[in-house]
Amino acid sequence: MRFVGRWHALYPVVMIGLLAALTLWLSRAMNFEPVRQDGKLRHDPDYFVDKLNGKRFDDQGKLQYSLVADHMVHFADDESTELTNPRVLHLGRGTPLRISASRADVSKDGKVVTLKENVRLVREPTADKPQMTLTTTTLTVLPDDEFATTEAPVTITHGNSVVRGTGFEYNNITAVAVLKANVRGVLQPKGG
């Protein structure tokens, strides 16, 4: 009987504790964020630019690259950017490169650019190297690293030599190009 008496004394404390826990749970369950109406959760453009012309300079004020595009669209949800008919002159640390495509997607931080459709990369000639031209359907470029790669078929023209393959990597600083598979081509001697 003593146990039953204690239980009657603890019953209100237990009920108040359960009621407090239920109130806390209900409060948290009902405190959800309101639905955003600003488009941040949808892939909607928040601004666009026609006839884009941008330049990037290094710490010493030297031009690193210039970008021209017919149209640019920026998206708020992932901070990405889409470009129409982008054309880039990349001066960087190596030999100048001219890059063009029908479209491009640029990551939030601008460190990854994916070029799509009619991609053309041209390395300007130097005193000891002829012009190199690459054409493909898609190319991922890391501008700060001066590096480009694709898994798509490519055609490379280097002087009078023409090489085709599938998959490609190019380091503009070292001027080394690597074809990954199905490589075929005609290599001409330096003077030929």
WOURMO-V688332 format. One line per field, one symbol per residue. ss: DSSP state (~ for helix, > for strand, _ for the rest). phi: phi as a letter, one per 40 degrees, with the letter a starting at -180 (. if undefined). A space follows every 10 residues. Layout:
BEGIN
ss = ???
phi = ???
END
This chain:
BEGIN
ss = _~~~~~~~~~ ~~~~~~~~~~ ~~~~~~~~~~ __________ ____>>>>>> >>>>>>>___ __>>>>>>>> >>>>>_____ >>>>__>>>> ______>>>> __>>>>____ __>>>>>>>> >>>_______ _>>>>>>>>> >>~~~_>>>> >>>>>>>>__ >>>>>>>>>> >____>>>>> >>>>>>____ __
phi = .cccccdccc dccccccccc cccccccccc cbccccbcgc cbcbcbaabc fcabbbbccc gcccabbbac abbbbccbfc bbbbfcbbbb cfcbcdbbba acaabbcdcg cbbbcbgfcb bbcccbcbbc cbbbbacaac bbdccfbbaa bccbbbbbgc cbbbabgabb bcccfbbbcc afcaibbccd cc
END
